[in-house]
């Protein structure tokens, strides 16, 4: 005899959870407007969390025992989240009281707990703006030691600003014009839209005081051989240059059909081979082509089901501005470290001269 597997409840959306709590409270009036809550209630009734009787003004709902158990689990989850948030706030207070550096448990056995703490601290309202929690190893293999400290978090300092996209372009920006005339990464019927997006990105960048050029005009700094950057547009802020590449996404690896017939003249027969012909989709993607650690932030922006590439242009410029701030901060930290090293060397030389004179 087959034993039925236990059925785990499906996760509820915010609206469904709110409706379930509303039904449990006796369906008080003036809580919802329109009929969206009744649609959500019907889904809950289909899963046997509530029962519905009546129609129109006589419509009413009651929670079932299964719904009571689900509601209890939701409340327990909310309580756990609140407790975790409270723990994060207590940790922030301890870290601030310790002067921004606090010794903590670390290593492999504490990695999951520390990752959860970092995520909760990021969500806390007590977190200082422009800083994130960082837990690093400061000890040795023989004497492991871990410290929690504040690290700069530049995404807090940069807001998205709109990037206007014209309905039509009379005169393209020089970079967009080169792309329109020479591109090979986008099919002919979609080149106009791709060039229009690059034109909007280039025009807005120029308006903000940034330099917009072709990536081929910049030398690569991460290779020994003298090569240039790849891509279709390069945006420069100060000493930070970020190249981007526009291309069209293929469907299912680039084939409309998995195989196509091909004639083999050797044995005078037809065989099926992989279809490598590009099939146009109209889905565009902008990539940040230069190797750069974005610390988990988005590096590819594309047309999707929920958002078109047009709406992603503000996020692209924001990412470039964040990279600029990070590079400037790293450069300043390197300068301060070099000055400190120089001061220590000069102090050591001074002590050595004194010892020679005294000795």
Order of alpha helices (4+ residues) and beta strands (2+ residues): alpha-alpha-beta-beta-alpha-beta-alpha-beta-beta-alpha-alpha-beta-beta-beta-beta-beta-beta-beta-alpha
